[in-house]
């Protein structure tokens, strides 16, 4: 299955539409404006929150908490690497490995690829395509790429300051 994520460009806060393979909106993601640390609420078409992402503050490397319905909360951590982007979700045995340019990511569970994320070049706002092997991993893959986007945005903002 595939999902497509398109960031809305002209907005004071983070806003994304997430489309299914038919081009229909399946989820929306919206950030909060006046908060310490980044917070994203991902809702389905009925307005039900399916994922909540919260940045952990005062950490050496970027860390985020991903909360799912039913109360499950896991932590995603950006690992220290020099040339590639690597993130881990220890509770799910997940590793997310990105290329040098941060445009291609593979999501691995116990070493086997479960999703592939691609960021398009030269677009207004960030645009991603996610290929997910098993539909049961849909929310995990979606949360992963949104956290990666948050980390890359923070890194670019720090570089431009």
C-alpha positions as CSV (number, residue, x, y, z in Angstrom):
1,X,0.0,0.0,0.0
2,X,1.1,3.6,-0.5
3,X,0.5,6.9,1.2
4,X,1.4,10.3,0.0
5,X,2.2,13.2,2.3
6,X,2.0,16.8,1.1
7,X,2.9,19.7,3.4
8,X,0.8,22.9,3.1
9,X,3.2,25.7,2.4
10,X,1.4,28.9,3.4
11,X,0.6,28.2,7.0
12,X,1.8,29.5,10.4
13,X,2.0,26.0,11.8
14,X,2.8,22.6,10.4
15,X,0.0,21.2,8.2
16,X,0.1,18.1,6.1
17,X,-2.5,16.2,4.1
18,X,-2.0,12.4,3.8
19,X,-3.5,10.8,0.7
20,X,-4.2,7.2,-0.2
21,X,-3.4,5.6,-3.5
22,X,-6.6,6.9,-5.0
23,X,-5.6,10.5,-4.2
24,X,-8.2,10.9,-1.4
25,X,-7.3,12.4,1.9
26,X,-7.0,9.7,4.5
27,X,-5.4,11.7,7.4
28,X,-4.4,15.2,8.2
29,X,-1.6,16.4,10.5
30,X,-1.6,19.7,12.2
31,X,1.0,21.2,14.6
32,X,0.5,23.5,17.5
33,X,1.7,27.1,17.4
34,X,2.6,28.3,20.8
35,X,4.3,25.3,22.5
36,X,7.7,24.4,23.8
37,X,8.8,21.7,21.4
38,X,7.1,20.5,18.3
39,X,3.6,18.8,18.7
40,X,1.7,17.2,15.9
41,X,-1.9,15.8,15.9
42,X,-2.7,13.3,13.2
43,X,-6.4,12.7,12.6
44,X,-8.5,10.5,10.3
45,X,-11.3,11.8,8.1
46,X,-13.7,11.5,11.0
47,X,-11.6,13.9,13.1
48,X,-10.5,11.1,15.5
49,X,-6.8,11.5,16.6
50,X,-4.8,8.4,15.5
51,X,-1.3,9.6,16.4
52,X,0.1,12.3,18.6
53,X,3.8,13.3,18.3
54,X,5.5,15.3,20.9
55,X,9.1,16.5,21.0
56,X,11.1,15.7,24.1
57,X,13.1,18.8,25.2
58,X,16.5,19.1,26.8
59,X,18.0,16.0,25.1
60,X,21.4,15.8,23.4
61,X,20.0,14.2,20.3
62,X,16.5,14.8,19.0
63,X,13.8,12.6,20.7
64,X,10.1,12.4,20.1
65,X,7.3,10.5,21.7
66,X,4.7,8.8,19.5
67,X,1.3,8.1,21.1
68,X,-1.2,5.8,19.5
69,X,-4.9,5.1,20.3
70,X,-5.2,2.7,23.3
71,X,-2.4,4.5,25.2
72,X,0.7,3.0,23.6
73,X,3.6,5.5,23.6
74,X,7.0,4.8,22.1
75,X,10.1,6.9,21.8
76,X,11.9,7.6,18.5
77,X,15.5,8.8,18.7
78,X,17.8,10.3,16.1
79,X,21.1,8.5,16.4
80,X,24.5,10.2,16.2
81,X,26.0,9.5,12.7
82,X,28.2,11.5,10.4
83,X,27.0,10.9,6.9
84,X,23.6,9.2,7.0
85,X,20.4,9.8,9.0
86,X,19.5,7.0,11.4
87,X,16.6,6.9,13.8
88,X,15.5,4.1,16.1
89,X,12.3,3.1,17.9
90,X,13.6,0.6,20.4
91,X,10.2,-0.5,21.7
92,X,9.2,-1.7,18.2
93,X,12.7,-3.0,17.1
94,X,12.6,-0.4,14.3
95,X,15.5,1.3,12.6
96,X,15.0,4.0,10.0
97,X,18.0,4.6,7.7
98,X,18.2,7.6,5.4
99,X,20.6,8.4,2.7
100,X,23.2,11.2,2.7
101,X,20.7,13.7,1.1
102,X,17.8,12.7,3.4
103,X,15.5,11.9,0.5
104,X,15.3,8.1,0.7
105,X,14.6,6.1,3.9
106,X,14.1,2.5,4.6
107,X,12.2,1.4,7.7
108,X,13.5,-1.9,9.0
109,X,12.1,-4.2,11.7
110,X,14.7,-6.7,12.9
111,X,16.6,-6.0,9.7
112,X,13.8,-6.6,7.3
113,X,12.4,-3.7,5.3
114,X,8.7,-3.0,6.2
115,X,8.4,0.5,4.5
116,X,10.3,2.7,2.1
117,X,10.0,6.5,2.3
118,X,10.9,8.9,-0.5
119,X,11.0,12.7,-0.4
120,X,10.5,14.4,-3.7
121,X,13.0,17.0,-4.9
122,X,12.2,20.6,-5.8
123,X,8.6,20.8,-4.6
124,X,6.7,23.6,-2.7
125,X,6.6,22.2,0.8
126,X,7.8,18.7,1.6
127,X,6.2,15.9,-0.3
128,X,6.7,12.2,0.6
129,X,5.6,8.8,-0.8
130,X,5.5,5.9,1.5
131,X,5.4,2.3,0.3
132,X,4.2,0.1,3.2
133,X,4.6,-3.7,2.9
134,X,1.9,-4.6,5.5
135,X,-1.1,-2.3,6.1
136,X,-0.8,-3.0,9.9
137,X,2.3,-0.9,9.9
138,X,0.6,2.1,8.3
139,X,0.4,4.3,11.4
140,X,4.0,3.4,12.5
141,X,5.3,4.4,9.0
142,X,3.3,7.6,9.0
143,X,4.5,8.6,12.4
144,X,8.1,7.8,11.5
145,X,8.2,10.0,8.4
146,X,6.6,12.9,10.2
147,X,9.2,12.7,13.0
148,X,12.0,12.5,10.4
149,X,10.5,15.6,8.8
150,X,10.4,17.4,12.1
151,X,14.1,16.6,12.8
152,X,15.1,17.7,9.3
153,X,13.2,21.0,9.7
154,X,14.8,21.7,13.0
155,X,18.3,20.9,11.5
156,X,17.6,23.2,8.6
157,X,16.4,26.0,10.9
158,X,19.5,25.7,13.1
159,X,21.7,25.8,10.0
160,X,20.0,28.9,8.7
161,X,20.1,30.8,12.0
